[in-house]
Amino acid sequence: MTQNSNTNPEGARAAALAAAERSNLREGLPPASPVVRVLDAKLIRGELTYDQAIEILGKHYRDGVPASEFGLGSALAEIGETHGGVELEPMRRDEPMRIADLP
């Protein structure tokens, strides 16, 4: 029996993450790291806030990591999220972001 998104929301979320990963690969972007995959899943399920995700990323990444590796800055900006009271702006996919740039 096949399960669809109405009966298996976790399966639908996993499928959406896999589709996003394939889209990034088609655009020539690097695959997401295991840390980012876990954070994405936890954000989607509501188990983490964006501030918590930023803090975790700060512990796992050094300055100079391209934003396309995790795309979190753009995701935050698209929903109008702020970090430390500072509004984040959407970034181009090729624009590098450093954790130190976050307020």
C-alpha positions in Angstrom: 0.0 0.0 0.0 1.4 3.4 -0.9 1.1 6.2 1.6 0.5 9.8 0.5 1.0 13.1 2.1 -2.5 13.1 3.7 -1.8 9.9 5.7 1.9 10.3 6.1 3.0 13.9 6.6 6.6 12.9 7.6 6.9 11.0 4.4 5.7 14.1 2.5 8.3 16.3 4.3 11.1 13.8 3.5 10.0 13.8 -0.2 10.1 17.6 -0.2 13.6 17.7 1.2 14.8 15.1 -1.3 13.2 17.1 -4.1 15.0 20.3 -2.9 18.3 18.4 -2.8 17.8 17.2 -6.3 17.0 20.8 -7.5 20.2 22.1 -5.9 22.3 19.4 -7.6 20.7 20.3 -11.0 21.7 23.9 -10.4 25.3 22.8 -9.7 25.2 23.6 -6.0 27.0 21.3 -3.6 24.9 18.7 -1.7 23.8 19.7 1.8 26.0 18.5 4.6 24.6 15.9 7.1 24.3 18.7 9.7 22.2 20.8 7.4 19.9 17.9 6.5 19.2 17.3 10.1 18.6 21.0 10.8 16.2 21.2 7.8 14.2 18.3 9.0 14.0 19.7 12.5 13.0 23.1 11.2 10.2 21.6 9.1 8.9 19.6 12.0 9.0 22.6 14.3 11.5 21.0 16.6 13.9 24.0 16.3 13.5 27.7 15.9 15.6 29.6 13.3 17.6 31.2 16.1 18.5 27.8 17.4 19.4 26.6 13.9 21.7 29.6 13.4 23.4 28.9 16.8 24.0 25.2 15.8 25.3 26.2 12.4 27.7 28.6 14.1 29.1 25.7 16.1 29.6 23.5 13.0 30.8 25.9 10.4 33.8 28.3 10.1 33.9 31.6 8.3 33.7 31.5 4.5 31.2 28.7 4.1 29.1 29.5 1.0 25.5 30.4 1.7 24.4 27.9 -1.0 25.8 25.1 1.3 22.9 25.7 3.7 20.8 28.5 2.4 19.6 29.4 5.8 20.0 33.2 5.5 17.8 33.3 2.4 15.2 31.1 4.0 15.1 33.3 7.1 14.8 36.5 4.9 12.0 35.0 2.8 9.8 34.7 5.8 10.8 38.0 7.3 12.7 36.5 10.1 15.2 38.6 12.1 18.2 37.6 14.1 19.2 39.7 17.1 16.6 42.3 15.9 18.4 42.7 12.6 16.4 41.9 9.5 18.2 39.5 7.1 18.2 40.2 3.4 17.8 37.4 0.8 21.1 36.4 -0.7 22.1 35.4 -4.2 23.0 31.8 -4.4 26.6 32.5 -5.3 27.1 35.0 -2.5 29.3 33.8 0.3 28.1 34.2 3.9 30.2 34.0 7.0 28.8 33.1 10.3 30.7 36.1 11.7 28.4 38.3 9.5 25.4 37.4 11.6 24.7 39.9 14.3 
